Amino acid sequence: MIMEEKIKELLAFSPELPPAKLINQFQFQHNGKQGWTEANDVNQPKRLDLIKALYPFFQKEDKALIRFLLEQEITYTQELGDYTEGLNISSFMLYKIMDNSDVPLLYEAKFNTCFDARFTLDIELVMGLGLKQTKAFLNKNKDQYEEIIDVIKEYEKREFKTREIYLPFYEERRIPYLLEDEE
């Protein structure tokens, strides 16, 4: 089945997550091998292809699928210590359609995966819909989000792009590069 047909099939279930029989092929699955060059996720290439193919078509209604894909990329990165553009693209996809409840998942993608992600994913993802709104949301559950609040306090002292500036910046400068097919 070509990727466009697969996307239509998956998106037909939006706003719900497609059934397991359709999305299991994109779920993190360790190949059982050990060692830096041997261990891998057998579904990562298909998942990356799906993320890249989905990017031009996704909408807010597709959030459950996008969260699923990002969660799989996070697991891949945490389990294998490897970073791919799938984490970057799926994080930005969620950021584009996010609400405040998505901040913890975006925080996890940036800060709780691997060294490369910490420096490659932008802090703007964690700043969410705006610094004021994000802080108000997180402060409602200070105990649960204390770590995120502390990080935001530190980063707000530095220069960062507002959502209005960051969205077109990322779309124009980063997405074309990330969507390129590797030769």
C-alpha positions as CSV (number, residue, x, y, z in Angstrom):
1,M,0.0,0.0,0.0
2,I,1.5,3.4,-0.9
3,M,2.0,5.9,1.8
4,E,-0.8,8.2,0.7
5,E,-3.3,5.4,1.0
6,K,-1.9,4.4,4.4
7,I,-2.2,8.1,5.6
8,K,-5.9,8.2,4.5
9,E,-6.6,4.9,6.2
10,L,-5.0,6.1,9.5
11,L,-6.6,9.6,9.4
12,A,-10.1,8.1,8.8
13,F,-10.1,7.4,12.6
14,S,-9.3,11.0,13.6
15,P,-9.8,12.5,16.1
16,E,-9.4,9.0,17.7
17,L,-6.2,6.9,17.5
18,P,-6.4,4.2,14.8
19,P,-6.9,0.7,16.0
20,A,-3.8,-1.3,17.1
21,K,-3.9,-3.5,14.1
22,L,-3.2,-0.4,11.9
23,I,-0.6,1.5,14.1
24,N,1.4,-1.4,15.6
25,Q,3.6,-1.4,12.5
26,F,4.7,2.1,13.6
27,Q,5.2,1.4,17.3
28,F,8.7,1.2,18.8
29,Q,9.9,-2.4,18.6
30,H,13.4,-3.2,19.7
31,N,15.2,-5.7,17.5
32,G,16.6,-7.5,20.5
33,K,20.2,-6.9,19.7
34,Q,22.7,-5.2,21.9
35,G,25.5,-2.8,21.1
36,W,25.6,0.7,19.5
37,T,25.7,-0.5,15.9
38,E,23.4,-3.5,16.3
39,A,20.5,-2.4,18.5
40,N,17.7,-0.7,16.6
41,D,13.9,-0.2,16.3
42,V,12.6,-2.4,13.5
43,N,9.7,0.1,12.9
44,Q,11.6,3.3,12.9
45,P,12.2,3.6,9.1
46,K,8.4,3.1,8.4
47,R,7.5,5.5,11.2
48,L,9.9,8.2,9.9
49,D,8.4,7.8,6.4
50,L,4.9,8.2,7.8
51,I,5.9,11.3,9.8
52,K,7.4,12.9,6.8
53,A,4.5,12.0,4.5
54,L,1.9,13.1,7.1
55,Y,3.5,16.5,7.6
56,P,1.8,18.3,4.7
57,F,-1.6,16.9,5.5
58,F,-2.0,16.8,9.3
59,Q,-4.7,18.8,11.1
60,K,-5.7,19.4,14.6
61,E,-8.1,16.5,14.5
62,D,-5.1,14.2,13.9
63,K,-3.6,15.0,17.3
64,A,-4.0,11.5,18.8
65,L,-2.0,10.0,15.9
66,I,0.7,12.8,16.1
67,R,1.0,12.3,19.9
68,F,1.4,8.5,19.3
69,L,4.1,9.1,16.7
70,L,5.9,11.5,19.0
71,E,5.7,9.1,21.9
72,Q,7.2,6.3,19.8
73,E,10.0,8.7,18.7
74,I,10.6,9.5,22.4
75,T,10.8,5.8,23.3
76,Y,13.1,5.2,20.4
77,T,15.4,8.0,21.5
78,Q,15.3,7.0,25.2
79,E,15.9,3.3,24.6
80,L,18.6,3.5,22.0
81,G,20.1,6.9,22.7
82,D,19.8,7.8,19.1
83,Y,18.2,10.9,17.6
84,T,16.5,11.2,14.2
85,E,14.6,13.9,12.5
86,G,11.4,12.0,13.3
87,L,11.6,13.3,16.9
88,N,12.1,16.9,15.6
89,I,9.3,16.8,13.0
90,S,6.7,15.1,15.2
91,S,7.5,17.5,18.1
92,F,6.9,20.5,15.8
93,M,3.7,18.9,14.4
94,L,2.3,18.6,17.9
95,Y,3.5,22.2,18.7
96,K,1.6,23.5,15.8
97,I,-1.7,22.1,17.0
98,M,-1.0,22.0,20.7
99,D,-2.9,23.0,23.7
100,N,-1.3,23.5,27.1
101,S,-1.7,19.9,28.1
102,D,0.9,19.0,25.4
103,V,3.7,21.0,27.1
104,P,4.8,18.0,29.3
105,L,5.2,15.7,26.3
106,L,7.2,18.4,24.4
107,Y,9.3,18.9,27.5
108,E,10.0,15.1,27.6
109,A,11.0,15.1,24.0
110,K,13.5,17.9,24.5
111,F,14.9,17.2,28.0
112,N,14.3,13.5,28.8
113,T,15.5,11.7,25.7
114,C,19.1,12.1,24.7
115,F,21.9,14.7,24.6
116,D,21.4,15.5,20.9
117,A,17.7,16.2,21.4
118,R,18.4,18.5,24.3
119,F,20.4,20.7,22.0
120,T,18.6,20.2,18.7
121,L,15.0,20.7,19.8
122,D,14.2,24.3,20.5
123,I,13.1,25.7,23.9
124,E,10.2,27.4,22.1
125,L,8.5,24.0,21.9
126,V,8.3,24.0,25.7
127,M,7.2,27.6,25.9
128,G,4.0,26.4,24.3
129,L,1.2,28.8,23.3
130,G,3.0,31.7,25.0
131,L,5.1,32.1,28.1
132,K,2.3,33.7,30.2
133,Q,-0.3,31.1,29.3
134,T,2.1,28.2,29.6
135,K,3.3,29.3,33.1
136,A,-0.3,29.8,34.2
137,F,-1.2,26.3,33.1
138,L,1.8,24.7,34.8
139,N,1.4,26.7,38.0
140,K,-2.1,25.2,38.5
141,N,-0.3,21.9,39.2
142,K,3.0,23.1,40.6
143,D,3.9,19.8,42.3
144,Q,3.4,17.8,39.1
145,Y,5.2,20.3,36.8
146,E,7.9,21.7,39.2
147,E,10.8,20.6,37.0
148,I,9.2,22.2,33.8
149,I,8.5,25.4,35.7
150,D,12.1,25.6,36.9
151,V,13.4,25.1,33.4
152,I,11.1,27.7,32.0
153,K,12.2,30.2,34.7
154,E,15.8,29.7,33.6
155,Y,15.1,29.9,29.9
156,E,12.9,33.0,30.1
157,K,15.9,35.0,31.1
158,R,17.4,34.2,27.7
159,E,16.3,35.3,24.3
160,F,13.7,33.1,22.5
161,K,11.2,33.5,19.7
162,T,7.6,34.1,20.4
163,R,5.1,31.6,18.9
164,E,4.2,34.1,16.2
165,I,7.8,34.4,15.1
166,Y,8.8,30.8,15.7
167,L,6.1,29.0,13.7
168,P,7.0,30.6,10.3
169,F,10.7,30.5,11.1
170,Y,10.6,26.8,11.6
171,E,8.3,26.2,8.7
172,E,10.6,28.1,6.3
173,R,14.0,27.3,7.7
174,R,13.9,23.9,9.3
175,I,11.1,21.8,7.8
176,P,12.4,21.8,4.2
177,Y,15.7,20.4,5.5
178,L,14.1,17.8,7.8
179,L,11.7,16.6,5.1
180,E,14.5,15.9,2.6
181,D,15.0,12.3,1.6
182,E,18.4,10.9,2.5
183,E,20.3,9.6,-0.5
